[in-house]
Structures are given as C-alpha cells and as structure tokens.
Amino acid sequence: MDDELRILNAATMPAALDTLDDRVLATLAARQREAAALKRTIALAAFISLGGGVIAGSAFAPSAVAASPLTPLVPASPLDLR
C-alpha cells in the first residue's frame, strides 16, 4: 500500500481539479439567485391574484337575494327551526 501511495503522490494533478471548487461555488451562487428570483415572482403573482380577486369581488358583487324553497309542494323539514 505504501508503494501505491508513493505513486499517487508522484502523479501530477489534472488542471481541471484546480478550477473545480470555483465552478461548484459559482453554480451554487447562480442557483441561489434563481431561487430568490423565483420566490419574488411567486409572491408578486400571489399579490396580483389576490388583489384582482378583491377588486373583482367588490366591483361585480350581485345584490343579496333570499333563497326560496326548492318546491312549494314539499312540506317544511322537521329539522327546520325557523
């Protein structure tokens, strides 16, 4: 095993290993920026959706009407406590 470790110690490192850390960290930073942008986009979409729902619900609200019985031929339900 000592011979194998000496061989590995004598071998030269590939040049790509020197830049591996930089590439990994740059990719992680890019993913973090994308995740933050996605969160902001989702929050904006939710705000616009809720705001549009409030505006549409208040602007186009029909007047309240009391519900009529389903049919006048059916007797009142014994559970109806009016």
N, C-alpha and C positions, 0 to 999 in steps of 0.2 A: 504494500500500500504506500510505503514511503516513496518508492520509485514512481508510482503514478502521480503522487502529489508534486514531486520534483518536475515531472514532465508538464503538468498543468501550470506550475509556477514559471517554467521557462517559455511557455507558449505566449504568443502575443494576443492581446485582446482585440476583438474586431472593433472597428471605428464606430459602428452603429451603436455599440453599448455606451459610448460616451454621451451620445445625444438622447438616449432612451428616456432618462429622467425628465429632461426638458420637454420632450414630446408628450409624455404622460401628463405632466403638470399643466401643459398648455391645453391639452384635451379636456382635462377636468375643469379648468377655468372656463373654457368655452361652454361646457355642459351646464355649469352653474349659472352663467349668464343667460343661457337659453331657458333654464328652469325659472329664473326670476322674471324674464320677459313673458313667459307663458302664464305665470301667476298673475302678473299685471293685466294681461289680456283677458284672462278669465274673470278677474274682478271687474274690469270695465264692461265686459259683456253682461255680467250679472246686474251691474248697476243700471245699464241701459234697459235691460229686460224688465227689471222691477219698476223702473221709472216709467217706462212705456205702459206697463200694466196698470200702474196707479193712475196715469193720465187717461188711459182709455176707459178704465173703470169708473172714473169720476165724470168724464165728459159724456159718455154714452150710457149712463145708468138709466134704465127704464123706471117709470114710476111703480111703486109697490101696489100690488093688487092682491086682495084676499083670495085664497084658494077656495073654489067651490067644491061641493062633494062630487064624487065620481059619477054617481047617478042618483036621481031623486027617488028611485024605486027601492033602493036598499035602505033598510031601517038603520038607525044610528047604532053604532057599535056599543056593546055594554061596557067596553073599556074607555069610551069617550067620556071624560069627566067635565064636560062643559056645563 
